[in-house]
Amino acid sequence: MFARALLMIASKIVAHAAFMLIAVVLARSLAQAEFGTFNQVWLFNKALLFLFDLGLPMSVYYFWPRLADRQKKGFILQTLFSLALLAVPFAATMYFLADSVSVQFNNPDLAGHLRLFALYPLVMLPASATEELLLSQGLTGRAAAFESFTKIAMIAAVAAAALLSHRLDWVLRALIGYGTLQLILGIWLVWQPVRHLKARWSVGDWTSQLAYSAPYGFSTLAAVANYQVDKVLVSLFNAPAAFAVYAAGAFEIPIAGVTAVPVVSVMMGDLTRHFAAGNIDEFLALWHRSMRKVALPVFAVTAFLMVFAEPTVTLLFSAKYASSVGPFRFFLLFLPLRITVLDYILASLGKTKAVFAAQLAATATNILLGAFLIRAVGWWGAALSAVLSGYIQSGLLANEIRKQLGIGAVRLMPWLDLVKVGWVAIAAAVACLPVLWLPVGGVWQLAVGGCIYTTIYGVGSLKVGAITMAEIQGLLRWGRNKLKAVWTRGDRQDRLRP
């Protein structure tokens, strides 16, 4: 499991780096108003995505361990068919609501771009379960390669369009082309392992999958809506250029996407089996071990960037986005919640309706509180409401997991270990504060601060037992073995080559 998780972590690093680079390239190559329009197009696309995929990709993790071999090809077919079917109303909704959304967002240019981008769901949605289907079949290497290759292709296409044309419409066309490539490759990879099997399909199997996935899909929609409420509110009350400044900072550093998400995805099958067998101790041991390890990079990034927010934002987006530092710091407060993926954990227990209820409550709170606060204190209110609702959502999900496992709050999380790592991260960050007073540029501040922070954080983590020398040596040994295997394989191929 360790090797599989590392492969997925590596692929997620590539994927999230690609998304970050897209934002950086577009912020520097498009006018502020066009960059704001791009963020509005992407915002509307993301909201509709989680409405129309109905949680089908996530349902793969729940159903696959329960399927007999004769059912697997039919299950893949019904998943791909369902997503292709749902892509049609997805695209139609984006196309026909373009004018209304444009009016609400005070952006006359938005409608044309939304109608153009309505083609994207048709090629993107059918491939959206590729990673889940490959991981469930044990094809972690293929899943990691698919994620890495497609995201590299994405940044290459978008960067080429942006830098050569400096026009948003060509950027959107590049994304549609990338989506077509992803669709073809994804279907081919998923189909290869099962192409020789006979397909068995029934309406009962299909309705069972939809009955499980739909509540989770709606809960994910509520979660995305909750995460995007602040941006919608800022769009409603500000011009596209002002929204661009807010959106440049109001994002989460994707550390969870490259740590907790792949780790939990890889172990979801084991969590489901432990819970079904009543092995709560084994369930908790596996889950807690993942949280302790994921907390190390998550807490480190949170504390470091809280100190070095200004040089980070201006280095990424240029000095004209200096005002984005405020929302950037607010959104860093989300990161301590990302040491695990609570909705995945609850989904592994089969409780997708509880996920939906928790997400809906948090979203309603965010809308009401955000609408009040943004009128009172501007975008600060929208950011504050977003963070508070995120903590409410996590609290509701954690409490439901606790009830399903039949344990107390003290046993739910490895609290002591998390507190130790948190204090080490804070101490290292405080020690780096004097670096901000150095009369050097942002790049040097980040470089010097990074060296000091890494040293203090690493030593501190060893001292409190958050990481051990045995684990470091084991990781290095694993890396050497992998490199040796690759080298040996290449050597063998050279000898066989005539």
Beta strands, then each sheet from edge to edge (+ up, - down):
end
